[in-house]
Amino acid sequence: MKTELHIPSELRFLSIVEGWLLGCLEMDLAESVDWPRQSNRLRLVLAEAYSNVVRHAHKDRPELPVTIRLELKETDVALEVLDCGRGYDLSDYSAPNPEAMQEGGYGWLIINRLMDKVEYRLLDDGSGNCLKLEANLGEKKEKVAS
């Protein structure tokens, strides 16, 4: 399955983004994986990715669209979050230190911990950025004998 969503850059649309993602995946995965666990994992990752675009890449520019692409092959999920922002230099990233009461940087840490593969790149045509997130959700749910 492949699908995509184009949505404005406003945090008020976060529940729509989450509903779209989870609704698409639940149809194919709810019976074959630990859906409550995996849906919580994906909800958190998508909330972090989308809110980072809204607050940083498209800061104060809600007219810029966010495109989210979803591909599902069996239990392998690939998400691409595309924005029109200036981009972020990952070499400037430093992992948060809770003792230092650092305010930022937790989203990137969470995303990297929850997903199997995380890739961030500038789009080839220079029009924006792509955050690609991949995970295998294949922890098979145990069937209960009837």
C-alpha positions in Angstrom: 0.0 0.0 0.0 1.2 3.5 -0.8 -0.6 6.7 0.0 0.2 10.3 0.9 -1.3 13.3 2.7 -0.9 17.0 2.0 -1.7 19.1 5.0 -1.2 22.7 6.3 1.6 23.5 8.7 -0.5 24.1 11.8 -0.4 22.1 15.0 -4.2 22.0 15.1 -4.0 19.5 12.3 -1.9 17.0 14.3 -4.9 14.8 15.3 -5.8 14.6 11.6 -2.3 13.6 10.7 -2.2 10.9 13.4 -5.7 9.6 12.5 -4.8 9.4 8.8 -1.6 7.4 9.5 -3.1 5.1 12.1 -6.3 4.5 10.2 -4.4 3.5 7.0 -2.1 1.1 8.9 -4.7 -0.4 11.2 -6.7 -1.8 8.3 -3.7 -4.0 7.3 -1.8 -4.5 10.6 -4.2 -4.6 13.5 -4.6 -8.4 13.4 -1.0 -9.3 12.6 1.1 -7.2 15.1 0.8 -5.9 18.6 -1.3 -2.9 17.3 -1.7 -1.0 20.6 2.1 -1.0 21.1 3.0 -0.2 17.5 0.3 2.4 17.1 1.6 4.3 20.1 5.2 4.1 18.8 4.1 5.5 15.4 1.9 8.1 16.9 4.8 9.5 18.9 7.2 9.5 16.0 4.8 11.2 13.7 3.9 13.8 16.3 7.5 14.6 16.7 8.3 14.8 13.0 5.2 16.8 12.1 5.5 19.3 15.0 9.2 19.9 14.2 8.2 20.9 10.7 5.5 23.2 11.9 7.6 24.8 14.7 11.0 24.9 12.9 11.0 24.3 9.2 7.8 26.3 8.5 7.9 28.5 11.5 5.2 31.2 11.2 4.4 30.1 7.6 1.2 27.9 8.0 0.5 28.3 4.3 3.4 26.0 3.4 2.2 22.4 3.0 3.6 19.3 4.6 3.5 16.1 2.6 3.6 12.8 4.4 4.1 9.7 2.3 3.3 6.2 3.7 4.3 2.9 2.2 3.5 -0.5 3.8 5.0 -3.8 2.6 3.8 -6.6 4.9 5.0 -5.3 8.3 7.6 -2.9 6.9 6.6 0.8 7.2 8.2 3.7 5.5 7.2 7.2 6.2 8.5 10.3 4.4 7.8 13.8 5.9 8.5 16.4 3.3 8.7 20.2 4.1 9.6 23.4 2.3 11.9 24.8 5.0 15.5 25.8 4.9 16.8 22.6 6.4 18.7 21.5 9.4 22.4 20.8 9.7 22.6 17.6 11.6 26.2 18.2 12.5 24.9 21.0 14.8 22.8 18.4 16.7 23.9 17.5 20.2 22.0 14.9 22.2 20.1 16.3 25.1 21.5 16.1 28.6 18.7 16.1 31.1 20.9 17.2 33.9 21.7 20.4 32.0 17.9 21.0 31.6 18.4 21.3 27.8 15.1 22.3 26.2 15.5 21.1 22.6 16.8 18.0 20.8 14.6 15.4 22.4 12.4 14.9 19.3 15.4 13.7 17.2 16.5 11.4 20.0 13.0 9.9 20.3 12.6 9.4 16.6 16.0 7.7 16.3 15.3 5.4 19.3 11.8 4.3 18.1 12.6 3.8 14.4 14.9 1.2 12.8 16.2 3.6 10.2 16.2 7.5 10.1 17.4 9.5 7.1 17.3 13.3 6.7 18.2 14.9 3.4 17.7 18.0 1.3 15.6 17.3 -1.8 17.5 17.1 -5.0 15.6 20.0 -6.6 16.4 22.3 -3.6 12.7 22.7 -2.8 12.9 21.4 0.8 13.7 18.5 3.0 12.8 14.9 3.5 12.8 13.0 6.7 12.5 9.2 5.9 11.6 6.9 8.8 11.5 3.1 8.5 10.5 0.4 10.9 9.6 -3.3 10.8 6.5 -3.7 13.0 6.7 -7.5 12.6 6.4 -8.6 16.2 3.7 -11.1 15.4 0.8 -11.2 17.8 0.2 -14.6 19.3 -3.0 -16.2 18.1 -5.1 -17.5 20.9 -6.3 -21.0 20.4 -10.1 -21.3 20.4 
